[in-house]
Amino acid sequence: MLSSNSNNSCCLAKSVLASVQPHSRDNTSQFVQVDRFLYAMRLSDEQLLDISRRFREEMEKGLSRESNAAAALKMLPTHVCSTPDGSEKGEFLALDLGGSKFKVLQVKVSENGKQKVQMESETFPIPEEVLNGRGSELFDHVAQSLKTFMQKNNINQKKKPLGFTFSFPCLQSKLDEGTLLSWTKNYKARGVQGTNVVQALRQAISKAGCCVCGKGIDVDVLALVNDTVGTMMTCGYDDQHCEVGVIIGMGTNACYMEELRHIDLVEGDEGRMCINTEWGAFGDDGALDDFITSFDCEIDAASINPGKQLFEKMVSGMYMGELVRLILLKMAKRGLLFKGRVSDALRTKGKFQTKHVCMIEEYKDGLKNTRGILTELGLSPSEDDCVAVQHVCTIVSFRSANLCAAALAAILTQIRENKKLKSLRTTVGMDGTVYRTHPQYAKRLHKVVRRLVPECHVRFVLSESGSGKGAAMVTAVAQRLASQRKEISDTLAAFTLSSEQLQQVKEKMRVELERGLKKDSHDSASVKMLPSYVYRTPDGTERGKFLALDLGGTNFRVLVVKIRSGIRKSVRMYNKIYAIPLEIMQGTGEELFDHIVHCISDFLDYMGMKNTRLPLGFTFSFPCSQAGIDKGTLVSWTKGFKATDCEGHDVVDMLREAIKRHNEFDLDIVAVVNDTVGTMMTCAYEDPKCEIGLIAGTGSNVCYMEEMKNIEIVEGDQGQMCINTEWGGFGDNDNIEDIRTRFDWEVDQGSLNVGKQRFEKMTSGMYLGEIVRQILTDLTRRGLLFRGRITEPLKTRGIFETKFLSQIESDRLALLQVRSILQHLGLDSTCDDSIIVKEVCGAVSRRAAQLCGAGMAAIVDKIRENRGLDHLDITVGVDGTLYKLHPHFSGILKDTVKELAPQCEVEFVLSEDGSGKGAALITAVARQHYREA
């Protein structure tokens, strides 16, 4: 029953009625009398905005796991996660159960650029005894009707996909599963509430033994659909901006596409799902008590479900005619109509129907229709009576439109705020007999919605056979998504590495590490294992002032580093960054080193140190073969550099010659340093256990402290030396072709160094974005992404930078922001596209982290075995934007090392400026080493 507050509102309405006296009709127009009599039904914009706000609060309650059980709006997840994109195709069956009749449809959806839908349907009556009988009898009737339709249309396709429109509140855990919460619309079939209606339908179909010409029919029920969802999906096929469905007919309801992150009742927070609001129950918890009139109270008390579906009873076609009858009866009894005379028909429930309201409000024939309808009810209306009755109908139907507009405004505001938009453009799919047949209802609804939410620009589209065609559309979308999902999964499967494959990568890496260290195989090894001539890590006694240069990317840094030892041990740095233009990167070697010296000169001027001869460490982050700490011959350019006459030359000599050419200053070049070695040295300065350096950024590399006795390419077998593995070249001898994909091949073919640095091209930041772009282009070409449109940006090599992977994969980033990133790149994506892009990024970055982990596992196990240990505790100093900024890279890397090297306890520590501070520390350690020697 209604709450006490609701009863209070009824009492308030009754007191208002008492204030309208019969004598008033003598001196007041019929219009004014009706307005006074029904003033509680005339709602101002302020009241409507208040109702909209309350509806929004109820939505939030329904979406929350904590408050859903007590919420009036159940906000039921439908598990419909995508609207049509126009590429759906196939033949589908649809069942539509929700009114006094039942419909079976065959829907043919063709694509081929035509986007055409053909439908055949048949309507079957549902006998009263079936509506009120056992649930099994209802579903048997549905199955028999389906069988009849299939036989008549000679439908004998195997696994014929079927969508089931079931227009009652259901709790769905899957698209093809739904538990009936409660019957509405005068359905009373027993034993159905609380059971899975799809299972009941499947059992009935099986029992019916659907067959044509003796052949069994295999019907596959793929989707359970609410009629409101069907309306949205039908309109969504023709207008892909449609994300709301509203029905205003015998019942009323609305659905819309909600962000998954707001739906507590289902797992996952990426993407969207259609929510069936079941808005007919709005007000069941008292939220509308101050708007409920005495007539609403009477309607509710006489219904089969008192206290429930209060909003529906105020707005839907099932109750609108009865509401008008009660008002006319009350007014007649008060002497305000028909000279106080009341007919038996006017006293009879159900005699005045919503279709009569529609006829009475017609533009031209309204008054004529009014007289005819009232006469049929046994009344003798005057012209004033007809005008008054017409006005009563207008107030009742207008209130319905107002209330629906207020609720719809709340939904539109939710969508706009979900998308973080100041202005929303969207489409609402509409259906229902009241909306369709009432001559003024639609126009009123549209006008009020636009007035309540002027920031939402709404297109209203009338659904074409929404409940039936919509079920077919949901089924078609489900089939399309399943097909697309398989193709996408098959494409990305190549990036999924099993434990066995990762173990093989580790073993192959170990083989190449050994080959690189041995004199007889060093030249042919893919992992070059270059000696760095750094014989130890820092011990804290280093001190002095040093100059450091850092060349490893598109920027070049010059630094002064001051190192203090003892109690006040510290490192202070001053630096300046200079750009290296593309024409310098890919010009001549002389031009490149002249540019470097020009930058050093500017920095020394800036620091006032041009006349000071400082020891210098030169971080040169490219593969070098070193014959000494200050001798480094460039093996090959990487990272987009291609300056001529450098490969095969000593970079220290080239720097010295450039300094001589400028003749402005002199420097003591002590050490040429790889950034990976610098990273290790920086961390080792703080943590003595650090004996490995890892760079996971634009490039990818590792160094570690190797036993001198194992380094055959260098004289001596005492102590240790840091080895710069240059593992980016791993695979250049074709030993990892089994895990390279066609996309890796495409990226390699488009690179500056085809066939080289294959491992780096699978693991480093310079290439991961390009791998993603290649995959996205392939998926788009196959019609699985971006509606099959390959835009100019998508064709552009390098457009998809690796930083976008880090941003897109961020757990804190909603898909809306992913779409924003893609739009920034000129890629107009849907929500589904964004999910796929995120999945592609995840597959590529995960493989990169796992490959680095497998390589690292080979190195830590080698160090452990070098030292004859059962267990190794060691620290890895790490630098690089991929490791630092990507939300999952570091975690996957660590997990892989743990799995593949279980006898090693490996700690990863972020480096603080390995290329600058590290270069200075290497210079300091090298000077100490030579002094001691």
N, C-alpha and C positions, 0 to 999 in steps of 0.2 A: 504493500500500500504506500501512498505518498507519505512523506515525513510530516511531522507536526508543522514545520515551517511552510510546507506546501499547503496544508490545510488552512494556515493563517492567510496565505495569499488568496485562497478561495474565498475565505470570509471577507477579505478586503474587497474582492470583486463583487460579492453579494451586497455589501453595504453600498457600493457604487450603484448597483442596479436599483436598489430601493430609493435612491435619490432621484431617479428619473420617473416622474409622475405621469400618469396617463393624460392629465389635462394639458401637458406641455405640447401635444400635437396640435392643439388649437391655435397656438401662437408661434410655433417654431416650425421651420421647414423639416421635411423628412430627413434630409441630409444631416442637419444639425442634430436631430434626435438620435439617429443611428451613431453618429460620431460620439455623442455623449454616452450612449448606451455601451459602446464598444471601445471607449477611450483607452482601455488597458491593452488593446490589441494594436493600437497605433504606436509604432516605435520610432523614436527619434534617432538620428545618426549617433548621438552621444550614447544612447542606450545600446545601439547595435555594436558600437566599438567596445563597450563594456562586455557585451556577450561574446564578441570575438576574442577579447583578452581572456575571458573565462575558458573558452573553448581551447585556446592555446595552452593554458595551464593544465587542462584535462588531457591534452595530447601528451604533454611531458610526463604526466603521471602514468599514462598508459604505456609509454615507451620505456619507463624505468622498471627494472626487475623488482625493486623494493616495493613500489607502490602499485604495480600492475593489477595485483589481485583485488585491490579495493577501488580501482579506477572505474569510472563509468564508461569511458572510451577504452575499449580493449586493445586498440591499435595492433591488430593481428598481423604478424608477418605472413606474407603469401608465398615466399620463396620464389617469386618472380623477380629476377635480378636484372632483367634487361628488357628494353622496349624494342619494337621492330626497327630494323635499319633499312628495310626495303629489299634485302637480298634473300628473304625467305622464299621457299618454293616447296611444292609437293602437294599431295592430296591427304586430307584429314577428315575425320569424323568429329562431330561435336554433338553433345547432349546438353540441353538447356532445361533445367528443372528449377522453378522458382515461383510459379504462379499456378493458376487453376488449370493451365494447359501445359503440355510438355512437348518440346520440339526436338527433332533429330535433323541434323544437317550434314551434308557432304560439302566440304569447302576445298576448292582447287586454287592453289596459289602459284602463279607463274611469275618468274623473274624476267630473264632475257631482256632487261631494259624496259619492259612494259609495265611491270608491277601491277598485274591484273589479278582480280579475285572473282571466281565464279562460285555460285552457291546453289544447291538444291536442298529443299527442306520440306518437312512434313510435320504438321502439328497433330498431337494426339491428346484427347481429353483425359483428365484424371477423375474417375468417379469419386463421389463424396465418401463412399465407404472405404476406398483405398486411402484417401487423405487422412481418414480417422481410424484406420485399421492398424495392422501390424506393419512394422518397418519392412520386414521381408517381402510382404505383399506389394509395397510401394516399389521396391527395387526390382521385383519380378515383373511388374507392369512396365517399368522403364526398359528392362532387358528385352521383353517381348516386343515392345514398340521399336526398339533398335533392330531386332531381328526382322520384323516386318519391313522396315525401311530398306535394310540391306538386301533382302530378297527381291523387293520391288525394283530396286535400282541395280540389281545383279552385281553387288560389290563382293568380290571374293579375294581381294588382295591379302596376302599373308602379313601379319604384324601391322595391320592397319592402325596408325596412330590416332588416338582419340583424346579429345579434351572434354572435361565434364564441368559444365557451368552449374554450380550448386549455390543458389543465392541465399544462403543462410549463414549465420556466424559459425565459423569453424576455426579450430586451432590447428595450424599446419606445422609439422616438423620437417616436411619435405614437400616438393612440388606435387608429388603424386600420393599424398597422404593427408587426411584431414579428419579431425574429431569434431562432430557436431556439438556445439555448446548449447544451443537452444533453438527450437523451432520459432519461426515468426510467420506472418502472413496467413494465419489460420490453419497452418499445417499442424497435425496432432499425431502423426504416425508413431506408434509405440515401439520402444526398444531400440531407438536409433540414437537418441541423445547420449553422448559419452562414448560413442563407437566410431570406428574409422569408416566413413561413408564410401571411400574408394574401394576398400576391401569388400564392403557389402555389395557394391556394384559389380565387382569382378566375380564374386560368388554367384550373383544372379545371372550374369552373362554366361558363366560356365554351366549353370543349371539349365539355362534356356537352350544351350547347345546350338548356338547360332550356326546355321549352315545354309548354303545355297546349292541346290542340285546335288545334295548329298555330300558336298565338300565342306569340311570344317572351316570356320572363319576364325582367324587368330587376331582378335582385337587387343591392342596394347594401350591401356589407359595410362597416358603419360602425364597428364596435368589435371589438377582440381582447381577450378577457377571460380572466384566470386563474380557475379554479373557486373559489378562495378569495375573490377579489374578488366573484365572483358571489354567493357566500354572504353576504357583508357587504351587498351592494346589495339582495338579496332581503329580508333582515331589515330593512334601512334603509327599505324602502318602508312597512313596517308600524310601525316604531319609529324615529323620526327621530333618536334618540340613538345609534343603532348606528354605531360608527366602527371596529370591529374585526371581522375574519372569521377563523375558525379551522376547519380541516378535520383530523379525526383519523379516517382510514379506511385504505384500502389504502396511500395515501400520507399525508403530513401537511404542513401549511403554515399560515402565518398572514399576514394583511395588516392594515394599519391606516392611518388618515388622519394623515399627517405634515405638519408646517409646511413650506412650500416653502423657507423661508429656511434650513432645515437640510439640504436636498437639493442637494448640490453638482453632481450629475450633470445637472440640468436648469436652464435659464435661468429667471430670475425669482425673487422672494422674497416675493411676496404671495399669500396664499391657502394652500390645502392640496392635497395630492395623495396618493392611495392608494399605499402602498408594499407591494409583494409581497416579503416578507422572504426567501422560500425557506429557511425555517428548518430544513428537513431536512438541510441541509449544515452546521449548527452542529456544531462539533467536528472538522471536516475539517482544521483547522490545528493540532490538538493541544489545543484549549481544554478538552476533556473527557477527556483521557487518564487522569486519576486516577479517573475514574468508569466507565471501560470495563472490562467483565469478560472472562474467557476465552471465555464463550459469545458475547459480542458480537464478539470477534475471529474466532471460527469462522464466525459468520453473515456477517461482512464478507468473509472470505477466500473463501467459497463463492458470493458474489454476482457479478453481471455487471459491477459497478463497484467493485472493491475500493478501500478508502481514501476513498470518497466517500459522501455522504448518511448519515454515521454517526449523527446524531441520529434521522433517519427510521428507521434500522435498529434503534434502541433503543426506539422508541415506536409505530411504525405497524402496521397490521393485516397488511401484507404479510409481516412478519417475526415477529410476536408468537407465532403458533402454532409456527413453526419453532424459535424460542427455547425454548419450553416443551419441544418434542421433544428438543432437544439436552440440556437439563437432566435430563429423565427418563431418557434413554439413559445419561448419565454416572452418575446416581444408581443405576440398575439395575446397571451394570457394577461399581459400588463395593459392591454388595450392600445398598444402602439401600432398594431398592424391588423388588417382584415376586420376592422370594427370590433376587435376582441373575440372574433369567432375562430374556433379551432376545429379542424377536420380530423377524422380518425386516421387518415393517411399521414397527416402532419405529426400525429402522436406516435406513429409506427417507425421504429428503428430501421434504417436502411432504405427508406422510401425516397429520401433526397440524396442523390449520389453526386460524386465529383464531376461526372460528365455533365450534370445539370448546371453546375457552377460554370463550367467552360462555355456552355451554350448561352447562359445568362449574360456572360461578359463579352460576348461577341460584339464587334464594332457596330455593324449595321442592324442586325436583327436581334440584338440583345433584349430590348424591351418586349418585342413581340414574342421571343422565346420564353421570357419570364412569365408573361401572361399565360401562355400555353401550359408551361410546367406547373404553375400554381393551380390552374384550372383542373389539371389532371389529378392534383392532390386534393380535389374536392373543395377548393377555396374560390371565393369570388373577389379577386383583387381589384382595387381601384388603380388608377394611373399612379397616384402617390405611393400606393403599396408596391407597385412594380418598381418604381424608382428606388424605394427604400430597400427592397430585397436585392436589387442589383448592387446597391452600395454595400450591403452586408457581405455579399459574395466578394466584392472588390477588397474589402478590409481583411477578410479571412485569407484570401489567396495572396494578397500583398504581404500580410504578415508572414506567410509561408516563405515567399520569395526573400523577404528581409532576413529572416532567421537563417535560411540557407546561405545567403550572401555573407552574413556575419561569420558563419562557420567556415565558408570557403575562403574568406579574407584571412582567417587565421592560418589556414593551410598554405596559402600563397605567401604569407609573411614568413612562415617556417622555411619554405623552399628558398625564398630570396635571402634570408639570413644564413641558411646553410651554405649558399654559394657566395656569401659575403659581397653581395651586389647592392649598389644604391638603387638600381632600377632593374626589374625583372621582366623579360619577355618570355611568355610561356603560352601553352595551349591547354585548354580544359576540354576533355571529351564529355559530352552530355547525352543522357538518355532518360527515358521514363515518360509515361503517358501524360503526366501533368505538364512537364516541360514541353513535350511535343504538341499536345493538343490544346492547351489553354491559350487563348488568343493573345494574351498580354504578358504571360508569366515570364517567358524567356527575356523579353526586352527589359522588364522590371528588374529581374535578377542581374543582368549584365550592368545596368545603370547603377544599381546600388553597390555592386562589387567595385566598380571603377571609382565610385565616390569614396568608399571606405579605404581602399588601398590604391591611391593614385600613382604610387611608385611601381605598381605592377601592371604591365600592359598585357592584357589577357585576350587571347582569341578563343572564342567558344565554338566548338565544332560538334554538330549533331552526329551521333554514332549511327552507323548503318548496321542493323542487326547485331548490335554490340555483344549481347550475351552469348550468341551462338558463334558468330564469326570471331569474336574475341577469344573464345575457348580454343578455336582452331589456331588463332594467331599466337596464343601463349604456347600451344603445342609446337607450332612451326618455329617459334623463337627457341624453344627448348631443344628442338632437333638441330636447328642451325648452330646453337651454342655447343651442343655435344659434338657435332661434326668439326666445328672450328677448334674446340678444345683438343680433340684428338690430333688434328694437324699441327697445332701449336706445340702440344706435348711431344709429338714425334720430332719436331724441329729442334726443340730444346733438349731432347734426350741425349744428343751428342755432347752436351756440356755437363752432363751428370756423370761424375767419375765414381766408380765403385771403390770399395776398400782395396780390392785386388789390383785395380788399375793404379791407384795411388801408391800401393806398395811397389808395383813395377816401376813407376816413375822414380821412387826413392832408390831402388836398386840400380836403375840405369844412370841416375845422377851420380851414385857412388862410383860406378865404373868409370864415368867420365872424369870425376875428380882425380882418381888414381892415374888415369891416362895422362891427364894434364900435368901431373907432378913428375912423371917418368920421362927421362931424356929421349928414349927411343920412340915414344908415342906422343910427345908433347905437341909436335907440329901438326899432327892430324886430329888432335883432341878438339872436341867442340867447346869444352870448358877449359879456357886457356891457363888458369891457375897461375896468374902472373905474380912474381915476387915483388913485394913492396919495399923491401930493405928497411922495414920498420921491425926492430928486433925485440922490442918489449913495449908494454903498455905503460902509461904514466904511473909514478909512485908517489907523487905529491911534493917532490923536491924541485920541480921545474919552476923557473922564474925568469923574468926579463920582459923586454918589449919587442914585439914581432909584427911584421907586416904580413898580411894574408891576402891572396887573390883567390877568387872563387868563380870558375867558369864551368858551367854544366848545363846551361839552358839558354833561354832567350834573354836573360838578364845576367849581368856581370857585376860582382861586388869587389870592392877594395876595403880592407879592414886594418885597423891598428888594434892589436890585442896585447893587454898588459897582464902578465901572470905573476902572482905573488905566492910565496910558499910559507911554510911554518904555520903558526897559530892564526895568522891573518890571511890564510890561503884563500885566494880569490882569482877570478878571471873577469877582466873588464874589457869591453869592446866598443869601438867607434867605427862606423862603416857608412859607405855611400853606395847606392845602386845605380848602375848605368845600363841602358838598353843596348842590345846588339841587333841592329836592323837586319832584315832577311837578306838584303843584298850583300851584307858583310859575312853573314853565316854561310852563304853559298857563293862567295866571291873567291879571291885568291888568299893563300895563307899569309902573304905579306900584308895585305889589307887588314886581315883579322888581327894580327899581332900589333900592327901600327895602331889600330883602334884601341886595343887593350892598354898599350903604353900611354896613349893620349888620356885614357880614363885614370890611369895611375898618376899621371902628372897633375891632372886636375885635383885629385884627392890629396896629394902631397901639398899642393898649394893651399887647399882648403884647411889642412891640418897644420900648415906652417912647418913642414918637416922635410922640405926638398933637399936640404943639405945634410940630412942624417942618413948614414948607411945602415939600414936595418936588415937583420936576417929575415928572409922571406920564405914562406911556405906557399906553394902554388897548387891549389886544389883544381885538378884537371879531370873532370868526371867523364872520361872516355877511355876505352880500352888502350892501355899503354904497356909496352914491354920495357921493363926497367932493368938496366944493367947496374944501377946504383941508386941511392936515395935521391940524387939530383940529376938522374939521367932517365928520361922517359920517352920512348919512341912510340908515336901514335900507331896503333895497329889498324884501327878503322874508326871512321866517324859514326856516331849514332845520334838520336834525338833531333834529326832534321838538319844537322850540320853537314856541309859538303864543300868546305873551303879547299881549294886545290893546292897541290904541292905541300901537303902536310902529312898524309899517311906515309909511314916509313921514315919520317924525320923526327929528330929529338925536339920536343916542344920546349925544353929548357933552353936549348941553343937558339931556337927561333925567337924566344922572348928576349934573350941576351942581345941578339943581333938587332932587334927592334929598339931596345933601350939605347944601343950604341948609335943607331940611325938618328934618334931624336936628340941624344947628347944633352939631356937636361938634368939627369940624376943618375945615381948608381945604386944598385941593390946587391945584397949578398944572398943569392938564391941557394938556399940550403936543401930544400926538399920539394919534389913534385909529389903531390898527394892525390889519391883517389878519394872521392867524397865518402865512399863506403868505409874506407879505413879511418877517415876523419870522424865519422859517426861512432865507430868502435872506440876510438881514443877519447872522445869527449865523454862517453859514458863510463869508460874505464877510469877516468880521472876521479869520478865519484864512487864507482863500484869496482873494486879489484877483481871481482868474479867475471867482469865483462871481457870476453875474449872473442866475440863475434859481432860483426856489424852488418846490418841489413838496411838496404834502401828499397822502399816500396813506394815509389812516387811516379814521376814522369818516366823514369827508367826503373830497372829492377836489377839488383846485384847483392852479393854477399861477400864478406871477407872474414877470415878467422885466423887464429894463431896456430900455425902448423909446426910440427917438429922438424928441425933442420935436416935430420937424418932421412926424412921422407921426400925432401925437395931435391931431386936429382939434377935439376937445371941450375942449381946454385952451389958453389963450392962451400964445404964445411958441413959438419954434422952435429955440432954442439948448439944447444939452446933452441930457440924458436924464431920464427919469422912470420909476419902477417902475410897471408896469401890473398890477393884480390882475385876471386874466382872468375869474374866476368861470366857468371852463369847465364846471362842473357843469350849467349850463343848455344846453349844446350839445345840439342835437336837439329843443329845445322848439318849434322851427318845422317839425317833421316831416321834417327832412332826413336822418335816419338810421333811418327806419322800416324800411328794407330789412334791417337787421341786428338789429332788436329782435324778441324772441320773444314768444310768448303768455305765457310766465312773467314776462317783464319787464312786460308789460301788467298781469298780475295783481298784481304787487308795486306798481306805480304806482297801481292802483285802490284798494289798501288803505292807501296812504300819506296823510299829512296834507296834502300839496300835489299833488293829482292833476294830471298833465299838465306838471308843472314839474320841473326838475333831472333830466331823463331820463338824461343822460350820467353824472351822479353816481350815479343808481340802478343803473347797469350796472357801475360801477367802484369804488364806495366800500364801506368796511367796514360801514356802517350797513345796507346792503341785500343784500350778497352772501349772507349766511346765509339771508335770507328767500327769495332766488331758489332756493337749494338746497332749502329746505323745500318750496317750490311744486313743484319737479321730483320730489322724493321722494314727495310726496303723489300726484302724477299717476302715477308708476310703481307705487306701491302699489295705487292704485285699479284699475290695469290688471293686477294680480296678478303684477307683475314683481319685487316687493320686499316684505320683511317678511310673506311668506306671504299677501299681499293684505289684511292687517289694518291698517286706519287707526285708530291709537290716539288718545286725547285729546291727548297731547303733540304728535303730528304735526299735529293740527288747530290747534294754538295758534300764532298769529302771533308771530314774534319769538323762539320757543323755540330756534331753531337760530342761535346767535350766530356771528358771523364768526370769533371766536377758535377755534371748533371746526374751522373749515376749516383754519386754520393748524396745529392739533394733528393733525388727521386726515391731512393731506398730508405730515406730517413723514416724511422718509426713515428716521429712526431709530425710528419708531413701528411696532411689529408690529401685524398685524390684530387680534390679541387685545386690544390696548389701544384700537384703533378701536372694537371691540365694547363695550369698557368705557365709552367715551365715549357711545356710542349708548344703552347700558343706563342710564347716568346721566340721559339725556334721556327715559327711559321707552320706548325703542325696543328690543325684543327681537330682535336680529339674528343671522343665521347668518353663517358665514364668507363665503359668497357675497354676502350682503347687504352686508357690510362692504367688499368689493371694489367693488361697484357704487356705494356711497355715496362711497368715495374717488375713484372715477372721475368722479362728478357734481361733487364739490367741485373736482376738478382742471380740469374743463371750464369751470366758472364763474369760477374765479380766473384761469385762463389767459387767458380772453377779457378780463377786467378789466385784466390787466397789458398785454395787447396793445393795447387801446384807449388806455390811458394812454401807451403807447409811441408810438402813431400820433400822438396829440395833441402829445407832446413833440417828435417829429420835425418837425411843422409849425412849432413855435416856434423850434427851433434853426436850421432852414433860413431862417426869416424873419430872425433876427438876422444870420446869415451874409450874406444878400442885402442887408439894411440897410447893412452895412458894405462891400459890394462885394468880398467875399473868395471865393477859390476853396476855401479850407479854413478851418474854424473850430475853435479849441480853447477849450472852455468847461466850467465846472463847474456842476453843479446841486446845490443844498443840499436835502436831503430829510428829511422827518419824517413820522410817522404809523405807527400800529401795524401796518397791513397791509404796508407796505414793510419795517418792522423785524422783524416776527415771522413773517410767512409764509415758508415754506422756499423757494418758487420764484418768488414775485412779482417780486422785484428782478431776478433773472436774466432772466426772460422780457421784462420791461420794457426792460432794457438791450439785449437781442438785437434787439428790435423797432426801437428807435431806430437801432441800427447798420445794420439792413437798409434802413430807409426814409430815413435821412439819412446816406448813405455819405461825404459831404464834411465831416462834422462829427465831431470827436473829443470825445465827451462823457464827463466823469467825474462820477460820482454820489458825494456825500459826505454822510454822516449828520449831521444838525443836532443840536446840543446845546441843547435848550430854546429853540426859536425864539420861542415865544409869550411867554416870560418875559424871557430874556436879549435876545432880538430886539427886544422892545418897548422895553427900556432903551436899546439901541443906536440904534434909530430916534429916540427922544427926544433922545439926545445929538447925533446927526447933525443933527436938525431945529434944535436950539438953536444949533449952530455955523453952520448955513446962514443963519438969520435974523440972527445977529450980524454975519456977513460981508456980508449984504445991507444 
